Amino acid sequence: MTCLLKMRAMRDQMSVNERKLADFILENTKLLRDYSSQQLADVVGVSQSSVVKFSQKLGYKGYPSLKLAVYETYAEAARAQSGQSEGEGHFFRPDNPLSQLGQKKLEVLENTAGINEAEHIAAAIAAIRGARCIQVSACPGSIAVAKYLTYQLLELGCWAVFVESGQVQHRMANSLREEDLLCIICDFGGEETLLDVANSAREQGVKVLSLTRYNYNAASIHSDIRLFVVPADEDEGMQKLLFRSGQLHLVEGLVSGLLAQDS
């Protein structure tokens, strides 16, 4: 996961000063290597200690480590862009609506792949493979994805169940055993019904796997294994469409991992 991707994904959960720093870095990535921590603090209008704390929040020891990571990310992106311009495909035709959508989807898929560590994907696949029964629960906006995951798991020979009713989901969670798995699929992760289902499952010693939007949300906090989708920076209607693409990509990544184990 690149530092710039993490900044974009975490921006909505940042403080005012942290957001100022993130916005300046994202807009001036190429120039950051010429700024000391004090110079960055002065131009953004925050204290030098805020720069250090911001760097540490992103997982770096200090500002020099963050600055190096930002420049390396910029250099890698520049090389990739150079390679694209040498052989542009059908996704790089601005006059074609399908091409425009393809570019936006590609960005969401790449960001979603980058935000999820390989060991977390592996842990999710292992949990699915080792579960006696898999209960899939979802918020209203993710029901179609939940049904798709359930169908794919059934096709693979897993015992998977999904119902839309929140009350039924809660009763099902109470009947789960320690060797079962609860999989929660939702957007913002704050749906009260899903949190009740997760808490009921955890009381039975059940492991919880969550697939949510990348942020600090209640569903992921109450989960043992956390996978995320990085939303697109688009208007609400387009964002829902692209978010669904990210969810499906994540689900199909898990399914492909299960298929690889079976082959």
C-alpha positions as CSV (number, residue, x, y, z in Angstrom):
1,M,0.0,0.0,0.0
2,T,1.6,3.3,-1.1
3,C,1.7,6.3,1.3
4,L,-0.3,8.5,-1.2
5,L,-3.0,5.9,-1.5
6,K,-3.2,5.7,2.3
7,M,-3.5,9.5,2.5
8,R,-6.4,9.5,0.0
9,A,-8.2,6.7,1.8
10,M,-7.8,8.1,5.3
11,R,-8.5,11.7,4.4
12,D,-12.1,11.8,5.7
13,Q,-10.9,10.5,9.1
14,M,-8.1,13.1,9.5
15,S,-8.1,16.2,11.7
16,V,-8.1,19.7,10.0
17,N,-4.3,20.0,10.2
18,E,-3.7,16.5,9.0
19,R,-6.0,17.1,6.0
20,K,-4.1,20.3,5.2
21,L,-0.9,18.3,5.1
22,A,-2.4,15.5,3.1
23,D,-3.9,17.8,0.5
24,F,-0.6,19.7,0.1
25,I,1.4,16.5,-0.3
26,L,-1.1,15.0,-2.8
27,E,-1.1,18.2,-4.9
28,N,2.7,18.8,-4.7
29,T,4.1,15.3,-4.6
30,K,7.0,16.1,-7.0
31,L,8.1,19.1,-4.9
32,L,8.0,17.5,-1.5
33,R,11.6,16.2,-1.6
34,D,12.8,19.9,-1.5
35,Y,10.9,20.7,1.7
36,S,12.2,20.2,5.2
37,S,9.7,19.5,8.0
38,Q,9.8,23.1,9.1
39,Q,9.3,24.4,5.5
40,L,6.4,22.1,5.0
41,A,4.9,23.2,8.3
42,D,5.3,26.9,7.4
43,V,3.7,26.6,3.9
44,V,0.8,24.6,5.2
45,G,0.3,26.6,8.3
46,V,0.8,24.0,11.0
47,S,3.4,23.3,13.6
48,Q,6.5,21.2,12.9
49,S,5.4,18.7,15.5
50,S,2.1,18.3,13.5
51,V,4.2,17.2,10.5
52,V,6.1,14.6,12.6
53,K,2.8,13.3,14.2
54,F,1.2,13.1,10.7
55,S,4.2,11.1,9.4
56,Q,3.9,8.7,12.4
57,K,0.2,8.3,11.9
58,L,0.8,7.0,8.4
59,G,3.2,4.4,9.8
60,Y,6.6,6.1,9.4
61,K,9.3,6.9,12.0
62,G,9.4,10.5,11.1
63,Y,9.1,13.0,8.3
64,P,12.3,12.0,6.4
65,S,10.9,8.4,6.0
66,L,7.6,9.8,4.8
67,K,9.3,12.2,2.3
68,L,11.4,9.3,0.9
69,A,8.3,7.1,0.5
70,V,6.4,9.9,-1.2
71,Y,9.1,10.4,-3.7
72,E,9.5,6.7,-4.4
73,T,5.8,6.5,-5.0
74,Y,5.9,9.5,-7.4
75,A,8.8,8.0,-9.3
76,E,7.1,4.6,-9.7
77,A,3.9,6.3,-10.9
78,A,5.9,8.3,-13.4
79,R,7.5,5.2,-14.8
80,A,4.2,3.5,-15.0
81,Q,2.6,6.5,-16.8
82,S,5.5,6.5,-19.3
83,G,4.9,2.8,-20.1
84,Q,1.1,3.5,-20.6
85,S,1.7,6.3,-23.0
86,E,3.9,4.0,-25.2
87,G,1.0,1.5,-25.7
88,E,-2.3,3.0,-24.8
89,G,-5.3,0.6,-25.0
90,H,-9.0,0.9,-25.3
91,F,-9.3,2.4,-21.7
92,F,-7.4,5.5,-22.9
93,R,-9.9,6.8,-25.4
94,P,-11.5,9.9,-23.8
95,D,-14.3,10.1,-26.4
96,N,-15.7,6.7,-25.4
97,P,-18.0,6.4,-22.3
98,L,-17.0,2.7,-21.9
99,S,-13.3,3.8,-21.9
100,Q,-14.0,6.5,-19.4
101,L,-15.7,4.1,-17.0
102,G,-13.0,1.5,-17.6
103,Q,-10.3,4.0,-16.5
104,K,-12.3,4.9,-13.3
105,K,-12.9,1.2,-12.5
106,L,-9.3,0.4,-13.0
107,E,-8.2,3.0,-10.5
108,V,-10.6,1.7,-7.9
109,L,-9.5,-1.9,-8.5
110,E,-5.8,-0.9,-8.3
111,N,-6.4,1.1,-5.1
112,T,-8.3,-1.8,-3.5
113,A,-5.6,-4.2,-4.4
114,G,-3.0,-1.9,-2.9
115,I,-4.8,-1.3,0.4
116,N,-5.3,-5.0,1.2
117,E,-2.1,-6.8,2.4
118,A,-1.4,-10.2,1.0
119,E,-1.4,-11.8,4.4
120,H,-4.9,-10.4,5.1
121,I,-6.3,-11.9,1.9
122,A,-4.6,-15.2,2.8
123,A,-6.1,-15.1,6.3
124,A,-9.6,-14.5,4.8
125,I,-9.2,-17.4,2.3
126,A,-8.0,-19.7,5.1
127,A,-10.9,-18.7,7.3
128,I,-13.5,-19.4,4.6
129,R,-11.8,-22.7,3.7
130,G,-11.7,-23.8,7.4
131,A,-15.3,-22.8,8.3
132,R,-18.0,-25.4,8.9
133,C,-20.7,-22.8,8.0
134,I,-20.4,-19.3,6.6
135,Q,-23.1,-16.8,7.4
136,V,-23.0,-13.8,5.0
137,S,-24.6,-10.6,6.3
138,A,-24.9,-7.3,4.4
139,C,-26.3,-3.8,4.5
140,P,-29.1,-3.0,2.1
141,G,-26.7,-1.5,-0.5
142,S,-24.6,-4.6,-0.6
143,I,-27.2,-7.3,-0.8
144,A,-26.4,-8.1,-4.5
145,V,-22.7,-8.6,-3.6
146,A,-23.6,-10.7,-0.6
147,K,-25.9,-12.9,-2.8
148,Y,-23.1,-13.3,-5.4
149,L,-20.5,-14.3,-2.7
150,T,-23.0,-16.8,-1.2
151,Y,-23.6,-18.4,-4.6
152,Q,-19.9,-18.6,-5.4
153,L,-19.2,-20.3,-2.1
154,L,-22.0,-22.8,-2.6
155,E,-20.5,-23.5,-6.1
156,L,-17.2,-24.3,-4.4
157,G,-18.9,-26.8,-2.0
158,C,-19.0,-24.5,1.1
159,W,-21.9,-24.3,3.4
160,A,-22.9,-20.7,3.0
161,V,-26.2,-18.9,3.9
162,F,-27.6,-15.4,3.4
163,V,-30.9,-13.9,4.2
164,E,-31.9,-10.2,3.9
165,S,-33.9,-10.0,7.2
166,G,-31.9,-8.4,10.0
167,Q,-33.9,-10.2,12.6
168,V,-33.3,-13.6,10.9
169,Q,-29.6,-12.7,10.6
170,H,-29.4,-12.0,14.3
171,R,-31.1,-15.4,15.2
172,M,-28.8,-17.2,12.8
173,A,-25.7,-15.6,14.4
174,N,-26.9,-16.8,17.8
175,S,-26.9,-20.4,16.5
176,L,-23.4,-20.3,15.0
177,R,-20.5,-22.4,16.5
178,E,-16.8,-21.6,17.1
179,E,-15.9,-23.4,13.9
180,D,-18.2,-21.1,11.8
181,L,-17.5,-17.8,10.1
182,L,-19.5,-14.6,9.8
183,C,-18.8,-12.5,6.7
184,I,-20.1,-8.9,6.8
185,I,-20.3,-6.9,3.6
186,C,-21.2,-3.2,3.9
187,D,-20.2,0.3,2.9
188,F,-19.6,2.6,5.8
189,G,-19.7,-0.2,8.4
190,G,-21.9,1.6,10.9
191,E,-25.2,-0.2,10.4
192,E,-26.6,-1.0,13.8
193,T,-28.2,-4.3,12.7
194,L,-24.9,-5.6,11.4
195,L,-23.1,-4.6,14.5
196,D,-25.6,-6.6,16.6
197,V,-25.1,-9.6,14.3
198,A,-21.3,-9.3,14.7
199,N,-21.5,-9.0,18.5
200,S,-23.8,-12.0,18.7
201,A,-21.4,-14.1,16.6
202,R,-18.4,-13.1,18.6
203,E,-20.2,-14.0,21.8
204,Q,-20.4,-17.6,20.4
205,G,-16.6,-17.5,19.7
206,V,-17.2,-17.1,15.9
207,K,-14.6,-15.5,13.8
208,V,-15.8,-12.4,11.9
209,L,-14.6,-11.3,8.4
210,S,-15.5,-7.8,7.2
211,L,-15.5,-6.2,3.7
212,T,-16.1,-2.5,4.1
213,R,-15.1,0.9,2.8
214,Y,-11.6,1.9,3.9
215,N,-12.0,3.9,7.1
216,Y,-12.2,3.4,10.8
217,N,-15.7,1.9,11.1
218,A,-17.4,-0.1,13.7
219,A,-17.8,-3.2,11.6
220,S,-14.1,-3.5,10.9
221,I,-13.3,-2.8,14.5
222,H,-15.5,-5.7,15.6
223,S,-13.9,-8.0,13.0
224,D,-11.0,-10.5,13.3
225,I,-10.1,-10.2,9.6
226,R,-10.6,-6.8,7.8
227,L,-10.6,-6.3,4.1
228,F,-11.3,-2.9,2.5
229,V,-12.5,-1.2,-0.7
230,V,-11.1,2.2,-1.6
231,P,-14.0,4.4,-2.9
232,A,-13.6,6.6,-5.9
233,D,-13.5,10.4,-5.7
234,E,-16.7,10.9,-7.8
235,D,-20.2,12.1,-7.4
236,E,-22.5,10.0,-5.3
237,G,-24.1,8.0,-8.1
238,M,-20.9,7.2,-9.9
239,Q,-19.2,6.4,-6.5
240,K,-21.8,3.8,-5.7
241,L,-21.3,2.1,-9.1
242,L,-17.5,2.1,-8.7
243,F,-17.7,1.0,-5.1
244,R,-19.7,-2.0,-6.2
245,S,-17.0,-2.9,-8.7
246,G,-14.4,-2.8,-5.9
247,Q,-16.6,-5.0,-3.7
248,L,-17.0,-7.6,-6.5
249,H,-13.3,-7.5,-7.3
250,L,-12.5,-8.2,-3.6
251,V,-15.1,-11.1,-3.5
252,E,-13.7,-12.6,-6.7
253,G,-10.2,-12.3,-5.4
254,L,-11.2,-14.5,-2.5
255,V,-13.0,-16.9,-4.8
256,S,-10.0,-17.1,-7.1
257,G,-7.8,-17.9,-4.1
258,L,-10.1,-20.7,-3.1
259,L,-10.0,-22.0,-6.6
260,A,-6.2,-21.9,-6.7
261,Q,-6.1,-24.1,-3.5
262,D,-8.4,-26.6,-5.2
263,S,-6.4,-26.9,-8.4
